[in-house]
Amino acid sequence: MNQDLTMDNPQSAIPNPKLEGRAGFDPDAPATLAELFLKAAERHERTDALNYKKEDEWIPISSREMIERAERIALGLHSLGVRKGDRVALLSANSPEWTLTDAGCQFAGVIDVPIYTTLAPASVEYIIRDAGARVFFLQNKATLERIREILPNCPSLEKFVIFEPGEEPLGENALTLAELEAAGEKLKTERPDLLREIGETISPDDIATLIYTSGTTGEPKGVMLSHGNLVSNAIDAGAEFSFSRSDKPLSVLPLSHVFERTGMYLYIFHGMAVHYAESIEKSAENLGEVRPTIFVGVPRIFEKVYEKARLKAAQESRLKEAIFDWAVAVGKEYALQMEKREEISYVLAVKHSIADTLVFSRLRNFFGGNLRFCITGGAALSDDIYLIFTGAGINIMQGYGLTETSPVNTTNTLVNHRLGTVGKPIRNVRIRTADDGEIEISGPNVMLGYYNKPEATREVFTEDGWFKTGDIGEISGDGFLRITDRKKELFKTSGGKYIAPSPIEQMIKGIRYVSQVVLVGNERKFPAALIVPSFEQLESFAKAEGLDLKTPEEFCSNPRVVELLENEVEKVCRDLSRYERVKRIALLEEELTVEGGELTPTLKIKRRVVDEKYSRVIEEIYS
C-alpha cells in the first residue's frame, strides 16, 4: 500500500466497528437505530419533527407521535408473525410513512429492504426473491397493481401493507398501515413489556437493512448494513458540521438510497424539523415554501438548476444572457480567489457585488434564500458547478461515499475544503490507496457483506479486512482525497492507452449546449462521445443563426449544430493528451433516464446499458 490517509489524520485512525472506544465516543450515544430515535425524541421533543404537505398545507408530526407510531408498527409486524431477523420490503416515495415504517422495523429488529420506485417489475422481483421478504409495504394500490405480475414468482411474500389505501377494497392478504398500527396497539395492551423485551435482544452488530446496489456492472447485490454501521455514520458524519435543532432540511433524494437514509437519521438525531418534498417535480416549489437551511442533492440537481437559470436568461433577451454569463465568470473568479485564500481586489469585489444584485440573489432565492450550505455526493461534482454556486454564495460541500460504507467516508466542510477533492475522512474512518490507486476503507461504517453472496463479499475485502471501493484516487500531503475514476470504467484504446472517462465527460458537460455525455472507445483507435444536447440552449443558437429547427431529430441531424458541438468539444479537449482527445461525436435525440435503464436511481451512467442500447450508433462512429 502506498498511501494511508490516516497518517496525516490521526483522529480517524480507529477502525473498531464497536461504538465504544471510538474517537469522540459519547457514553450516552445510541448504539442501535431504535435508541437513536428514542434518544432524539427525548432530547429534542418538538411538535414538528416530521412535516408533509397535504392539500396546500404543511402538516406536522410531533416527536412523541413519531415514536408512538413506530412502536405500533413494530408490534403490528409482530402480530403478523414477523420476528427479529425477518425481512420486509418497502416500495414508496419519500413520506413520513416511509420513515415511520423504517423506525418500526428497527424497533422490532426486523430487516427492511428499501426498493426504488423507478425499478422495473423484474428488478423488484429479483430483490424480493433474493431477500426472502415476508411483508411488502407499498405506497398505494397503484404501486401494488404495477408489480402484480411478479407476485406469483415471489412465494416468500405473505402480506401487503398499503400507506395510501384509497376507497377501493385492497383484496386478500392486504391491509392498511392504519390497520397494522391498530393491531400493534392491541398487542401493546395485551403485552405491555413485549417491545422492551424485543429491544433488549437487538445489538449494534445486527443487520438493520439490506440495500441493493444499482447493478451498474452486474446483478444487484444486497448490502448488509448493521445498526452500528448506520448509527456510527450518522453521528460521525454529523460531527464534521455544526448541525442543530434550528436547522431545517428538505428531503428530496429517494430514501431508498443510503445517502438520504443516513441523512434522515442525522436530521432526527440532531432534532431538526424534517420536511418531505411532495415530489421531484414539486421540489422547486417546496424549496420556496420551506426555505431550508440544509439541502442534500446529487450533482445533477445542481447542474439542472444552473441550466434552468441560464436558459431563463437566454430566453428573456440577449442582454440578460450576456449579463448572466458575465456574472457567472465573475463569480467563478471570485470563488477561485477565495479557494486559494487570496485577497480579493477592490475591482473584483465591486464586480461581484453587482453580479450578486443582478444574478446571484435570484439563484439563492431559488433555494429559499435561507441556506447555510448544500451537501452533495453520489457522483462527481464538476469544478465549474462548484465555483459557480460558491461564487453565488451557495456553499456546496462535496463528499464521498458508497452504499457499502453507510455511506459517508470523506467530506469537505466549511472549515476544511479544497476544489477538485471530496474532502478529508470523517471521524473514525480510515482511507488508503493500493499500489494501483484503488481507494480502500476501514471503519465502523463498513458493511457486514453482501447478502447471500459470500464469494462476492470476499472479493471486495483485502486480506487485512479493508473494503476495496473500486474507485481510483489520490491523497494529498495534507489529507484531501481526489477521485480520478472508477476502476471498472477505465477503458483501453486499441493502441494500449488507458483512458478515465469521467474527467473528460465532466469537461464536455461544461459546454453550454451539452446536457449529458458518455465517453466510448474501449478497444477502439480513439475515444468518441455520445452527447445528449441541451435542446433548449440550442434553440437560442438556432434562432440567432436563422435556422428553422423544432424537433430533437432536426437539431441532431443539422450540420451546423453538429459542427458547433464538434468545435466546442475540440476546444475543451485541446489540453488533453493526444490519445485522450475526443475525435468524433454522435448526438442522441433522447435524454438518458432512470426509466430508460441508462441511469441508476442516483443518476450514475450504466455504461454497459448505454453501450448495448446505442451499439449501432457507436459502430457508425467508428465505421
DRENDRENDREN-890041 format. One record per residue: z negated, x, y negated of N, C-alpha, C in turn; residue in three letters. Coordinates in steps of 0.05 Angstrom, whole numbers, plus 5000, padded with zeros to 4 digits. Layout:
ZXYZXYZXYala/...
***
This chain:
500050175024500050005000500050184975met/501750114955501850294933500550184907asn/499749934907498349834883496249624891gln/493949644879491849444884490749364856asp/491249124848490549034821487549054816leu/485949034837483049034832481949314825thr/483549524828482649784819482049784790met/483649624775483349614746481749364738asp/480949204758479548954752477348914772asn/475249074770473149054790471848784793pro/471948624772470748354773472048184795gln/474548244802475948074822476148214849ser/474248404855474448554879472748444902ala/472348184902470648064923472247854939ile/473147924964474747734979473247544997pro/470547554995468847395012469547095009asn/470346955030471146675028468746495023pro/466246585026463946415021463446404991lys/462246184982461646164954459446354946leu/457346374963455146554956455946844956glu/455046994937455647274936458147344919gly/459547134909461947184894461247254865arg/463047384851462747434822462347174808ala/460447164790459946914774458746694790gly/457546764813456446554830454146404817phe/454346144817452245964807450845834830asp/448245874834446845764857446945464858pro/447445334835447645044834450544944836asp/452445134841455245064843455844894868ala/457744714867458344554891459644734912pro/459144664937460244824960462544664973ala/462444404970464544234981465744054959thr/467943934964469243754945467543504939leu/466143404959464343184955462143254935ala/461043494938459043594920460143624892glu/462643714890463943754864464043484849leu/464943274863465043014850462242914842phe/460342944860457642854855456243004832leu/456443264832455243424811456543384784lys/459143344784460543294759459643034747ala/459442824763458642564753455742574743ala/454042734756451242764748451042914722glu/452543134719452443294695453843174671arg/455943034676457642934654458142634657his/455942484659456342204662457742094638glu/460141974642461641864620462841594627arg/463441444607464541174612467541184617thr/468841414610471741434612472641674628asp/471541704652472141944669475141934677ala/476041704686478841674694480041444677leu/482541484667483741284650486641224658asn/487340974659490040904666491040674647tyr/493640654645494740454626495640204642lys/494839974631495639724644496239524621lys/498739424621499539224601498839314573glu/499839554566499539674539496639734531asp/494839744550492039814544491040024563glu/489640224552488440434569485740334580trp/485540324606483140224620481440454630ile/478940474623477240694633475740624659pro/475240834674473540814698471341014694ile/468840924695466541094690466041294713ser/464341494707463541684728462141544750ser/460441354743458841214764460741044782arg/462640904769464540744785466240924803glu/467041154792468641344808467241424834met/464641484832463141564855462741324874ile/462041104863461440864880463940784896glu/466240784882468740704896469540914917arg/469141174911469841384930468041354955ala/465541284951463741254974464541004990glu/465340794977466240554992468740615008arg/470540774997472940845012472241015036ile/470341195032469541375055468341205077ala/466641015071465440845091467440645102leu/469340565085471440385095473140525116gly/473640775113475140925133473440945159leu/470840985155469040995179469140735194his/469240515179469340245192471940215208ser/474040355201476540345216476540535241leu/474340675244474240865266475141145260gly/475741195234476641465226474141645223val/474241875236471942055236472642325224arg/470542485220470842745209473042905224lys/474843035209477043185221479543035227gly/479342765226481742595229483542625205asp/486142565208488042595185488942315176arg/489042295149490342055137492342145117val/494541995114496742075096496541915070ala/497742015049497541895023500241925008leu/501541695003504141694990504141504966leu/503841614942503541454918504041624894ser/504841494872505041634846502141684837ala/501841854817499241914805497841654795asn/495341634802493841394793490841454799ser/489041294787486241324795485841284825pro/487341094836487041034865487641284882glu/489541444873490141694887487741874888trp/486541914864484242094862481841974877thr/481341714875479141584889479441604919leu/481841574929482341594957481841874967thr/482842074952482342354958479342404959asp/477942314939475042354938473642224962ala/474541974969473441834992473841995017gly/476142105021476642275045474742505046cys/474342635023472542875022469642795028gln/468742555019466142465025465842415055phe/468042325068467942255096468542495115ala/469342715103470042945120472842905133gly/474342725122476942655132479042835118val/481042925133483143105122485342925111ile/485842945085488042785074490642955073asp/492842815075495542935076497242815055val/497442925031499042815010502042855015pro/503642655008506542655012507842594985ile/509842744978511342704953512842434955tyr/512842294933514242034931517242064933thr/518242304928521142354927522242434955thr/520542474974521442565001523042345015leu/525142425029526742235045525042145069ala/525541905079524041795102523841995126pro/526042135132525942325154523842545150ala/523542635125521542845119518742725120ser/518442475112515842345114515042325144val/517042245160516542225189515642485201glu/516942705193516142975204513243035197tyr/512442985172509643045164507642865179ile/508242605181506442425195506042515224ile/508242575237508142655265506742915269arg/507343115252506143375254503143365249asp/502343205228499543185221497943005240ala/499342815254498042625271496242435254gly/497342345231495742175213495241905226ala/492741805223491941545235492141315215arg/491641375189491741165168493741265147val/495241075135497141145115496640985089phe/495841125068495341005042498041005027phe/498840765016501440735003501040594976leu/502740664958502540554931502840254930gln/504940154943505439864943507139784967asn/507739534970509239434993512139544993lys/513239594968515939704967515939984979ala/513840134976513640404988513540385018thr/512140185028511940135057514740055068leu/516139885053518839805062520740035063glu/520440225044522340455042522140635066arg/519740645078519340825101519040675128ile/519440415127519040245151520740345175arg/523140445169524940525191523840745208glu/522040905197520941135212518441065228ile/517240835222514640765234514640755264leu/516740655277516740655306516540945318pro/517241145302517141415312514541565305asn/512641415294510041525286507741385301cys/507441445327505541305343502641345335pro/502041555320499241615312498241415291ser/500041285276499241105255498040855265leu/495640775255494240535264493940325242glu/493540425217493040245195494540335170lys/495240135153496340195126494540075105phe/494040235084492440135062494140145037val/494339915024496139885001494639874975ile/495340054956493940054930494639804913phe/497239744911498039514894499339314913glu/497839114923498838944945500938744936pro/500938654911502738434903501838174914gly/503637974914502937704922503737644951glu/505737794961506637734989504637835009glu/504537705032502737795054503538075064pro/501638235071502138515078503138545107leu/502338365124503138385152501038515169gly/501738545194499838655214499138945208glu/496639015213495539285211495539395182asn/495739215163495739305135493439155120ala/492239295102490139175085490239305057leu/489039165038489039275011486739475008thr/486939634987484839824981482239674975leu/482539444962480139284956478739194982ala/480339115002479239025028477939265042glu/479139505040477839735052475139795039leu/475039775012472639824998470539615005glu/471339365009469439155016468239215044ala/469939315062468839385088466839615086ala/467439805068465640025063462939935052gly/463039745033460639635021458939495042glu/460239355060458839215081457339415100lys/458839635107457639835124455339975110leu/455540015084453440145069450839975070lys/451139715069448839535071447539555098thr/449239575119448239585146447039855153glu/448340065143447440335149447240505124arg/445140465107444940595081444940895082pro/444141015104443941315105446441445118asp/448341285125450641395140452241605124leu/452741545099454341725083452941995079leu/450341985075448742235073448942395099arg/448642255121448742385147451542515152glu/453642385144456342495147456642745128ile/455642715104455842935084454443185094gly/452243155108450843385118452343545139glu/454343415151455943555172458343705160thr/458943665134461343785122460544065111ile/462144265117461644535107464044635091ser/463544845075465744955058468145045075pro/467645115100469845215117471444995131asp/470644745128472144525140474744475125asp/476844395139479344335126478944085109ile/479844095084479743865066482443725065ala/484543875066487243755063489343915077thr/491543785085493943915094496043865073leu/497044075061499144045041501644175052ile/503744015055506144115067507944245047tyr/508844495054510644645036513244495035thr/514844565014517344415009519544505028ser/519144715044521144795064523744895052gly/523545075032526045185019527445365039thr/526045475058527345665077527045575106thr/526345335111525945235138524444975138gly/523444895162521944645163519244665149glu/518244445137515644455123513344545141pro/511444675128509044765143506644645130lys/504744555146502244435135500244645129gly/499844695103497844895094495044785096val/493444915112490644825116488844945094met/487944775075486144865054483444755059leu/481444925057478644835062477344745036ser/474944625039473344545016472844794999his/472045015013471445264998473845374983gly/476245354995478645444982479045304955asn/478945034956479544874932477344884912leu/474844874921472544884902472545154887val/472845364903472745634890474945664870ser/477345564876479645594858479245434833asn/478245194835477745024811475645154793ala/473645274805471545394789472445664778ile/473645834794474446104785476746094766asp/478745914770480945894751479845784724ala/477945594725476845484701475145684685gly/474045884699472446084686474046254666ala/476646254669478346414652478846274625glu/478046014623478645864598476045734588phe/476045654563473645524551473945224553ser/473945124577474144834581471544694575phe/471644444566469144294561469644004564ser/467643844563467843554566469343424542arg/469743574521471243464498474243494502ser/475143634523477943664529479043404541asp/481643354536482843114546485643184558lys/485843184585488443244597490042994604pro/492643024604494442814614495642904640leu/495242754661496242824688499042724691ser/500942914693503842854695505042954721val/504443204728505543314753504443164777leu/506043144798505042994821502543104834pro/500542934839498043014852498543114880leu/500843054892501543154918501843454918ser/502243564894502543864892499743974886his/499144204899496444314896495844404867val/497944464852497544554824496044334808phe/497144084809495943864795493343774809glu/493243794836490943714851488543874844arg/488744144844486544314837485844284808thr/487944234791487444174763485743934760gly/486143724776484543484775481643544781met/481143714801478443794808477143944784tyr/478744114772477744264749477044084726leu/478843884720478243694699475643544704tyr/475343444728472943284735470443454735ile/470643704745468343884745467343944717phe/469143964698468344024670467843774654his/467943534667467243294654469243184633gly/471743244637473843154618474542864623met/475742744603476842464606479742484615ala/480142454640482842474652484442224646val/486942264637488842044632491242084650his/492041874664494341884682496841784667tyr/498941944666501441854654502541624671ala/503741434658504841204672507041284691glu/508641474683510841584699511941824684ser/513741974697515042194684516642094660ile/517941864664519641754643518041674619glu/515541584623513941484601511941704591lys/512141944602510242144594510342224565ser/512842214553513042284525511542084508ala/511841824515510341614501507341644504glu/506541714529503641744535502441984520asn/504042194517503042424502502242344473leu/503942184461503342094434500941914432gly/500341764454498141574454495541724460glu/495541894480493142034490492442264472val/494442404461494042644444492242844459arg/493242944482491543124499491043394486pro/488943514494488343794485489443994505thr/489943904529490944084550493343944564ile/495444094568497743984582498644184604phe/498844094629499744254651502444164659val/504344354660507044274668508544514680gly/510644454695512444654705514344744683val/515544974684517345074663519544884656pro/520644734675522844554670522144344649arg/519644264648518744064629519044174600ile/518244424597518344554570521344604562phe/522944674582525744714577527044454567glu/526344234580527543984573526643884545lys/524043934539523043864512524644014491val/525044274496526544434476529444344474tyr/530744294497533444204497533743934482glu/531843764486531943504473531643534442lys/529843704434529443754405531943874392ala/533044064407535544204397537844004395arg/538143834415540243634416539943434393leu/537543354388537043154367537943274340lys/537343524335538143654310541143674308ala/542443744331545343764331546743494326ala/545543284336546743024332546442914304gln/544343004290543842904263545843014243glu/546243274243548243394225548443694231ser/550643814222550944094226548844254210arg/548044154187546044284171543344294186leu/542544064197540044054212540144224237lys/542444234250542744414273542344704264glu/543544774242543345054232540445114224ala/539044924212536244964205534544994230ile/535044834250533544844275533945124288phe/536445214290536945474302535645704286asp/535745674259534445874242531445884247trp/530245644249527345624253526545744280ala/528145694300527645804327527746104326val/529746214313529946504311527546624296ala/526646494275524246584260521746564278val/521546344292519146304310519046514332gly/521346584343521446794364520647064353lys/521647124329520947384317518047394310glu/516947174300514147154293512347194318tyr/513147044340511547064365511747344377ala/514047474375514347744386512547944371leu/512447904345510748084329507748044336gln/507047784340504247724348503647844376met/505647814394505347924421504848224421glu/506248354403505948654401503548734384lys/502048534375499648584358500448724332arg/502848674322503848804298503248624274glu/502948744251502348594226504748434218glu/504348184211506548004203507148064173ile/509648124167510448184140510247924123ser/510047964097509947744078512347564080tyr/514747694082517247544083517347374108val/516647484131516647344156514647114156leu/512347164144510246954142511246714126ala/512646774104513746554087515846404103val/517646544116519746414132518446234154lys/516446344166515146194188513745934177his/512645954153511345724141513445504135ser/515845584126517945394121518945274147ile/519345444167520245354193518245164206ala/515645214201513545044211513744764199asp/514144754173514344494159516844344168thr/519044474171521544344177521944274206leu/520944444224521644404253519144404271val/517444604269515344644289513244424289phe/512644314266510644104265511543864281ser/514243804281515243584297515043644327arg/515443894334515243974363512343934372leu/510444014355507643974363506943684365arg/508043524347507443234347508543104372asn/510643214384511643104409509443104431phe/507743314430505543334450503043194440phe/503243054418500942904407499543044384gly/500243294379499143434356496343534359gly/495243524383492443594387491943814408asn/494143934417494044124439492544384432leu/490844474450489644734448491544934462arg/492544864485494445034499495644874522phe/497844984532499144884556498845084578cys/498844994603498745174626501145114643ile/502545324652504945284668504945464692thr/506245374713506545534738508545394756gly/508745484780510645354799513345484800gly/514145604777516745744775516545924751ala/518646084747518546284725519146144699ala/517546214679517946124651519546344637leu/521746274625523446474612522046584587ser/522546834581521346954557522146794532asp/524646704531525646554508523946304503asp/523546144524521945894521519045964513ile/517946174524515246254517515046324487tyr/516946484478516946564450517446334431leu/519246154438519945914422517445744418ile/516045674440513745504438511345644425phe/511045894431508846054418509346074388thr/511846124381512546134352512145874338gly/512245654354511945384342508945304342ala/507245484351504345414350503445274375gly/505045284396504245154422503845384442ile/501345444448500745664466501245584495asn/502945734509503545684537502345914553ile/500545844571499246034588500546024616met/502146234622503546234648501746364669gln/501646244693500146354715501846374740gly/500646464761502046504786500346394809tyr/501546234826500146124849501946024870gly/500845964893502345854916500645644929leu/501945464943500345264959498345404976thr/499145624989497445765008494945894995glu/494945904968492646034954491245834935thr/491545584940489945364929490145284899ser/491845354882494045544884493745794866pro/491745794847491845994826490946274835val/492646474829491946754834491546904808asn/493346864789493147004764493746814741thr/492946884717493746724694493546884668thr/495346824650494946924623492846744609asn/491446844590489446684575489946724546thr/488446584529488646614501487746894492leu/485947014508484947284501486747494514val/487347464540488947664554491647534561asn/493747624547496447514553498547734548his/500647714562502847904558505547774565arg/507447804548510147704552511347804577leu/512647624592514047714616512347744641gly/509747684638507847714661506647444667thr/505247434690503747194698500747244695val/500047444680497247494673495847674693gly/493147664691491347824709490147634730lys/488947754751487747584772485347424761pro/485047184771482647034764480247154779ile/477947074771475447174784475547144814arg/474747354828474447354857477047364873asn/479247394859481847424873482847704871val/483747824893484748094893487748084898arg/489248264885492148274888492948564891ile/494848604909496048874913499048834920arg/500549054918503349044926503749234949thr/505449154968506149324991508249524983ala/508949695001510949904995513649794986asp/514349554996516949444988516649254964asp/514249254951513849104927512748824932gly/512448744958511448474963508548444953glu/507948224940505248164930503548054952ile/501148164955499248074975496647994962glu/495347784973493047654961490647654980ile/488247704969485847664984483847524966ser/482347334977480347194961479446934974gly/477446804963476446554974478346314972pro/480546354958482546144954484746154975asn/484846354992487046385012486646195035val/488746055043488745845063487545945090met/486845745106485945795134488345865152leu/490745755145493045805161494945555160gly/497045565176498945345178498145165202tyr/498044905198497244715219499244715242tyr/498244745266499944735290501944965291asn/501545175275503545395275502045665275lys/500845735297499345995298501146235294pro/503646225304505446455301506246495272glu/506946265259507646275230505246375214ala/502846305222500446395208500146695211thr/500446795235500247085240502247245223arg/504647135220506747275206506147325177glu/504547145165504147175136501547315128val/500147425148497747585143498147875152phe/497148055136497148335144495048395165thr/495048625176493048695196490248695185glu/489948755159487248745148486648485133asp/488248275139487548005130488547915103gly/490348055090491447975064493847795069trp/494047595051496347405053498847515040phe/501047515054503547615045505047385031lys/505547405005506547184989509547134992thr/511047344999513947324999515147364971gly/513447414951514447474924514347774919asp/516247874904516348154896515248184868ile/513548384863512448414837511648694830gly/510748734805509848994795507248944780glu/505449144782502849134769502749344747ile/502149264723501949454701499349624704ser/499249834689496950014690494349874681gly/494649674664492249524655491849254669asp/493349214691492648994708494248734705gly/496448734690498148494688500248494710phe/500648254722502548234744505148114733leu/507348234742510048134735511548074761arg/512547824763514047744786516947814781ile/518247954800521048024796522847844813thr/522047744836523647554851522247474877asp/523547284891522747204917523947394938arg/522347494956523447694976525747574991lys/525447314999527547185015530047104999lys/529747114972532047034956533847274948glu/532847514952534547744947537047734964leu/539347784952541747794969543248054964phe/544848124984546248384983549248334981lys/550548484962553448464959554748604983thr/557348564986558848695007558849005003ser/558249084978558149374972555349494978gly/553549324988550849424996548749424975gly/549349304951547449294929545749034931lys/543149064927541348834928541148714899tyr/541248454898541048304872538748104873ile/537148104853535047904850536147684832ala/536547444842537947234827536347114804pro/533747084807532146934787532347054759ser/531947314754532147414727534847364714pro/536947384730539647344719540047044712ile/539046874730539146584724537646514699glu/535346644694533846584670535446664645gln/536846884647538546974624540746774618met/542046674639544246484635543146214626ile/540846144635539645884626538945884596lys/538846124584538246144556540646064539gly/543046044551545445954537545145664530ile/545745584506545145314497546845104512arg/549145184523550844994537550244974567tyr/548145114576547445114604544944954610val/545044774629542644624637541344754662ser/542944804682541944924707543945124717gln/542945324732544645534743543545634770val/545445684788544645804814546546044818val/545446284823547046514828547746524858leu/550246594864551146624892552546894895val/553046974920554447234923553547394947gly/551947274965550947424988553347515005asn/553547785010555647905026558447865013glu/558447824987560947804972561248054955arg/563648084943564148324927562548324901lys/561948094890560648074864559047814863phe/557047794845555647544841557247344824pro/556847094830558046874814555946674808ala/556546484790554546284782555546004784ala/554045834796554545544796552945434772leu/554345314753553045224728553244924724ile/550944794720551044514710550844524680val/552944454666552844474637550944274624pro/550144334600548744134584550843974570ser/551543744582553843584572553343484544phe/550743434537550143334511550743554490glu/550043804496550744024478553744074476gln/555144034499558044064499559443854482leu/558143624480559343414463559643504434glu/557643644424557843744396559943954394ser/560244124415562444324415565144194415phe/565443994433567943854435568743714409ala/566743594396567243464370568243664349lys/566843894348567644104329570444214334ala/571144224360573744334368575944124369glu/575243874364577243664364578143594392gly/576443624412577043564440576143284447leu/577843124458577142854466576242854495asp/573742924499572542944526570242754528leu/570042604550567942404553566342434578lys/567642464601566242474627565542754635thr/563542794652562943054663565343194676pro/566943034690569343144702571243264682glu/571643124659573443224638572343474626glu/569743484621568543734610568843964629phe/568243924654568244144674570944254680cys/573044094676575744174682577344274657ser/576044244633577444324609577544624605asn/579844744602580045044600578445154577pro/578345004554576845104531573845114537arg/572844914551570044914558569345134578val/571045164598570645374618570745644605val/572545694587572745944572570245994556glu/569245784542566845814526564545914543leu/564145784566561945864583562346134596leu/564746204603565346464614564646684594glu/565346634569564846834548561846854543asn/560346634543557446634538556046784561glu/556946734586555746864609556247164607val/558647234600559347524597557647664577glu/557047524555555347644534552547704544lys/551247504557548447534566548247734589val/550447774604550347964627551248244620cys/551948284594553048534585551348784591arg/548748754589546948984592545949014621asp/546848854639546148884667547749104680leu/546749204703548249394718550949274726ser/552949434730555649334736555649144760arg/554249214781554249054805552748794802tyr/551048764781549548524776550948324758glu/553048414744554348234725555848004739arg/555547764728556847534739559847544731val/561547544751564447574746565847304745lys/564947104759566246844759564146624757arg/564946394747563146164746564645914756ile/563145714765564245454772562345244759ala/563545044746561944834733561644604751leu/559144504754558444274771558144024753leu/559143804763559043564747556443414749glu/554943464771552443314775550043494774glu/547943394762545443554760544143594787glu/542943824791541443874816538843724814leu/538143564834535743394833534143404858thr/531643304856529943284880531143074899val/532142854888533242644904535742734919glu/537242904906539743014918539143224939gly/536643324940535943514960536243804951gly/537243854927537744124918535244254906glu/533244094898530844194886528444104902leu/526344264902523744184913522443994894thr/520243864902518843684884517743824859pro/517344094861516444244837518844374823thr/521244284830523744354815524644644821leu/523844754844525045004852527644954866lys/529545144865532145114877531945164907ile/533044974922533345014951536145154955lys/536145414956538645564956540345504980arg/539045475003540545415027542045145025arg/540644955013541944685010544244704990val/543844854968546044884949548445024961val/547845234977550045384990551645205008asp/550245025023551644845042553144625027glu/551844505007553044284993555444364977lys/555344604966557544694949559144924962tyr/559244924988560645145002563545154995ser/564844924991567644924984568145044956arg/566344974938566545084910566245384911val/564245474927563745764929566045904941ile/567245794962569645914974571945934954glu/572245734937574345734917573945964897glu/571446014890570746224871571846494882ile/571446534908572046804919574746814932tyr/576246594933578846594947580946734929ser/
***
